[in-house]
Amino acid sequence: MGKRILIVDDERDILEFVGYNLSREGYEVYTAENGAVALEVAERVHPHLILLDSMMPVMDGRQTCEAIRRHPLLKDTMVVFLSAIDEEEKQVSSYQSGADDYITKPVRMRVLCSRVDAIMKRLDEKPAAKVVGIQIDEARHAIVTAQGEEILPRKEFEILQLLHSQPDRIFTRDEIYRAIWGDDIVVGERTLDVHIRRLRRKLGDNRIATIKGVGYMYRSADSE
């Protein structure tokens, strides 16, 4: 059985066109015409990837993405916005809701299929890793800090794993992008900043240091 993809869009022709092409690539495709139906389908089929439109009736893309991130059974699902809105603030808002990537429509199907293939490869390649120094539940992507328990979206969890794998080492922005998103996926310049900002709110501002003009570093307990 192939990887499962759920396409969520209120335009049926888009559902049919994108679904047809992804099915030809070997993916098991499901569709939904609004966010509420998408949650019902996602609970049933547990997709590996959800392609999500921004503007929809009943529940818009942001509301749907936030609901997905709160759902314990969907914590590992990749969420990629596929939207005609090409505005920086809209993209940042989507990342803040827990999205892993943002693709602007219209997009050529060969490009979209290539992006989807790259995302699926990243799912297969990512190993599980322990984060030392805080309590962590790897199965649930949950961490326990002085502020309490938090379930992290996949990308936040992976960034934390990377930075904490070598405490007090500076990771450049390019290194982080390559390690987390890979060379085949193009993401917005502010994507990493959004994820780091969200991590700081959960871990505390003293944990992750910004090295201006270079990148980020996870401070060890001895350096705090």
N, C-alpha and C positions, 0 to 999 in steps of 0.2 A: 504494500500500500504506500502511495506517495505521500509527500508532505501535504498538509491540509492548509488551505488558504480560504479565508472568509472575506469577500468583497462587500463593502457596505456603501451604497449610493442610492439616492432617490431617483436617479435616471436609469430606467430599465435598459436603454440601449447601451449604456456604459457597462452595466452589469453583464449583459450578454456578450459584448465585444471583448472586454477584458477577461471575462470568465472563459470564453472560447479559446483565446490565445494562451492563457495560463494552463488550461486543460491540455492543450497540444504539447505543452512543455513537460507534461507528466504529473502535474499537481492535481490533487483532489480538491475541487473548487466548490464552495458554498456561497450563497448570496443572501443579502438582506437589504430591504429598501429603507430602513430607518434604524436608529440606534437601539430602540427597545427590542425590535425583532433580532437585531444583531446579538444582543446579550443572550437571548433565548437560544439562538443557534450556537453561539460560542460555548455555552454551558453544556450543550449536548454533544458537540463534535470536537471540542478542545483544539482549535486551530493552532498551527505553529505561527501563522502570520495573519494579521488583519489589515487589509487595505481600507482606509477609512476616509470618507468624504467629510468636509467641514460643515457645509450648510445642508441640513436635513430636517424634515419635520419630526415631531415627537421628541426626539433627543438629538441635539447637534453633535458634531464630532468631538468637541471638547468634553461635553457631558458624558458621552459614550466612553471616551478614553479614560476619564477619571473613574467611571464605574468599573471598567475592566481592571484597572490597577488596584481597585479595592477588593476585587474578587479573588479569594485564595486559590481557586482552581485555574485561574488565568494569569497568574503572576509571571509565568515564563513566556507568555505569548508576545511576540513582536507586534508592535502597532506602528504602522506607517501611514501618515496622512497622504492621500492622493487628492489634491484640491486645486481648483482653478484660481484660488486667491493667492496672488504672488505679492504678499505684503510681509515685511520683516516682522512687524509686531504680531501678526497672525501666526507666523511660524514660531516665534518665541513663545506665544501663548500655548501653542500645540505641544511644544517640548515641555513646558511647565505642567501640562496636564498628564505627562508621562509618555509621550510619543518617543519612539526610537529614531524616526526619520521623517522627512517631509519631502514629497515629490510634487512638483507643480504640473498641473494639466494646462494645455495638452502635452502629452509625452508620447514619443514614438514607441510602438509596442516592442520593438527590438531592444530599446533602451530600458523600458520597464521590466521586461523579462530578464534582462541582464542584471538589473538592480535586485530583483527578487532572487535570482540565482545566488548572487553574492551574499545576500542576507541569510539564505538557507545554509550556505557553506559556513558562515560565521556561527550559526547555531550548532552545527556539527563539530566545529573546531574548538569551541570554548570549553576548557576543562573546569572541573570544580576545584576550588581553592579555598583554603581556610584564611580567615582574617584574624590575626592574633592581636590581643590587647582589648578587644571588646567581645561580649558574648554574641554569638551568631548562630543562627539556625540556617544551615545551607539549603536544606530542602525547601524552606519557605522564603529564603532571601530576607530573613528578619534579623535585625540587630537590636541589642539591648544596650543602651547608654544610660547616663545619669538622667536623661530626659524621659526614659521609658523605652518601650518597644516600638520599632518601626519596621514595616515591610517595604523594602526598597524595590523600585522598578529595576528591570534587568540591567539597563545601561548604567544606572547609578551604582548598582552592586558590582558590575565589572570594573568600573573606574576605581572604586574603593579597593577592590582586590589588587588591581595593578599598582596603585600608589602605595598600598601597604605591603606589597611584596618586597619592597626595598625601602624601609623607612629612612628618612633624611636624605634620600637621593632625589635629585631634581629630574623630573620627567618633562621633556619638552612637549609643547603642544602637538607637534608633528608625531612624536612617539606615541602619545596617547591616542590621537586620531587613528594611526595605523593599527595599534593594538586592539582598539575597541571597535572601530568601524571598518578597518581594512582599507586596502588601496583601491578597491573597486567601487566603493560607495562615496559619493560626494555629499558632504553635509555642510550646513551653514556655518559661517565663521563664529557665530555666537552660541552654537549648540553646546559646546563644551562648557562655556561660562555658565549657561543655565543649569546644567547638571551639577557643576561644582557648587553653585550657589545653593541649590537644593540640598546637596550633601552637607554643606556647612550648617544649615539650619537643623539638621538631624544629628550631626556629630558634635557640633560646637565649633565656633569660629577658630579656635586655637589648634584644631587638628590638621587642617589642610592649609598650607601656606602658599601664597602667590609669589612667584619669583618674577618680578616685573620684566616683561619683554622676553621671557624664556619659557616658563611653564608653571608646574605645580609640584609640591612636595608634601608628603605625609610626615608630620613630626612624630618622632618616637617619644615615649614617656620621658626619657632622659633629657630631651631637648626642649621640653615644654617650659 
